[in-house]
């Protein structure tokens, strides 16, 4: 009887271990951190939750977008997005074309949004092409 109970406890422990491993691998914050370390693009968002900000990583730079709900002709949609960067030093190496790519990726998800880049990102967009 004790051996059967011990086997059941081992199976339960293994199931819990597998569940924990799957939860760890699917954790969005971990995926965001891994994309930052590997200089990839990763977009983390809950599109059905207009109150929750979205986060994304591009070329090792971490951005955060604040969504504002407004009205369109047909319905309430996200109409205004303010994008900030956590650490301005991470912007080194980003070009205007990179920002246009990021705008395109945001507009794919939020068609009616007007994107406003906060300081110091907006300085790159305001300067003339040389």
Secondary structure as UniProt FT lines:
FT   HELIX           2..25
FT   HELIX           28..37
FT   TURN            38..39
FT   STRAND          42..44
FT   TURN            47..48
FT   TURN            50..51
FT   STRAND          54..58
FT   TURN            59..60
FT   STRAND          61..71
FT   STRAND          76..85
FT   HELIX           88..91
FT   TURN            92..93
FT   HELIX           96..109
FT   TURN            111..112
FT   STRAND          114..117
FT   TURN            119..120
FT   HELIX           121..126
//
